[in-house]
Amino acid sequence: MEAMEELSELAESMRQAASLLADDDPSDAAAPRRPTTFLNAVALGNVSSGKSAVLNSLIGHPVLPTGENGATRAPIVVDLQRDPGLSSKSIVLQIDSKSQQVSASALRHSLQDRLSKGTSGGSGRGRADEIYLKLRTSTAPSLKLIDLPGIDQRAVDDSMINEYAGHNDAILLVVIPAMQAADVASSRALRLAKDIDSDGTRTVGVISKVDQADGDAKVIACVQALLSNKGPKNLPEIDWVALIGQSVAIASAQSAGSENSLETAWRAEAESLKNILTGAPQNKLGRIALVDTIAKQIRKRMKVRVPNLLSGLQGKSQMVQDELARLGESMVQSPEGTRAVALELCREFEDKFLAHITSGEGSGWKIVASFEGKFPDRIKQLPLDRHFDLNNVKRIVLEADGYQPYLISPEKGLKSLIKLVLEMAKEPSRLCVEEVHRVLLDIVNASANATPGLGRYPPFKREVVAIASNALDTFKNDAKKMVVALVDMERAFVPPQHFIRLVQRRMERQRREDELRNRSSKKTQEAEQSTSKRAFSPQTDAEQGGGSLKSMKDKSGQQDKDAKEGSNLQVAGPAGEITAGYLLKKSAKTNGWSKRWFVLNEKSGKLGYTEKQEERHFRGVITLEECNLEEVEEEEPSKSSKDSKKANGSEKPPSLVFKITNRVAYKTVLKG
């Protein structure tokens, strides 16, 4: 038993070493512990092979149900802790942080009830049906015993066996009844153990129920051959131990208050086995031999693992030494040096955090997604249609009042409508702050894990993460107040420019629609003019053909004059958007026509004129966007005909007189 205590201490040391290699803090109670599997013992065997009786022998009390036809119908895990201060008959059951002293019979009956209820409605597969017990006794070694159902049951599959027995350092107890020793080569439990532990360094063979084979010389011979490692050649080389089936139950029944009843029963068991197996090694008989064999296998597994742990710890130590050499040995031997190292690690953490934020690394892209994706979606989900419904707007306008009536725009009513809608934006803004806060917390943890320096100092790493998380909580509260204040500021002051921009956008939309209509109408007019010219051209040719020589000379002179005047038309600008030439303008004062130089800028939509071509400043400018253009009949046929002849060279040209008026009836079109 003392050997097992030493192995328990060694197993705890190796667990701490494994935690250090994984960058965990072994002293942190809140950190997830890496449980050691050196002290696990898993019982494998068929139904009624005596697995539970063997584990009861290790426990020292008959707490596990035993019997025919498979008493164990679900995995039972018994975590044992040895307490020398207890009496040999005491069993303390630990549930969370509470302890309760129970009897072996009461615990066994409770397990029987749970097994019968647990398997009545389910298949008994997986950890969902696992029964876990944590016991303290003075008779059991510090082991974790796992009692699996018989492997020949339908409820047991390879996944369940691998879940419990697949750990690299768990001890496999292959339990075979003595009556089946002759067929041990075909045992499925032994084959499974060989598949899991190919080299046999963590497998122990247990021959149970030897007392039931007393008198059968063939069976006794097979058992003695196995114990002497003289079994079939195809068997793996493992250690075998022989036990009597119900030694613990017999010892408990015979105990009459003696504290040494279990030790007496174990010695009696060994003597009885010696009488039955006269040719077997004496150190492989009984419960004491089983504990020693398990301890030997655990020690063997530890020897296999120690070199890897030592090399890993040496490599880790070398890394720490190299880092200390880089930082300077003197820096960590004084408070100032410690502060310098802490500041350096904080800078590394800050660089990682900023890299996540600026480059979108890790979860950094989620911040942009919150603002550009989810926040606009939440705004679009607001019931804006209900508030901007035409009937609701009419009601707001009709109810708008103030210290004087609003004749043109019910501004107060519209402002109240906008304030009501802006109030609805507060909740999406708060949700956006919450979402960004959660993303930043994830980035803090990811940045801390990605900072190599913080991994060497787990307590300092936890402090950095805690400080950053607390700061983010404070920033979150401040950000919520800020976004609410911003929304309130927008609600409190709705500037007049808001309504001006609405009118401007409406006018801009109307202007674009008018331009599209004008373009279509202009194309139609040009098509009609070209058609009319083609219609008049034969008549002109006929007249030219039938006229006299004098008329032909006059006509050619007139065409040259028209060509000369037509050449006065000028085009300028990068895209030819400026057109300049002479037009006749009717004066409102004299009601007469006067010749003026007009300049049309199609890009700005403005028409300006001067009295002479050489003048640099316009005498008037007309903004065509604000005007209507109408074609009118000629008021002075003689002068118009003369001008039209100059322009077209025909006696009956179409009317070229147009009228410009402002779209607003009381406004003029001309601006000085």
Disulfide bonds with the S-S distance in Angstrom:
none
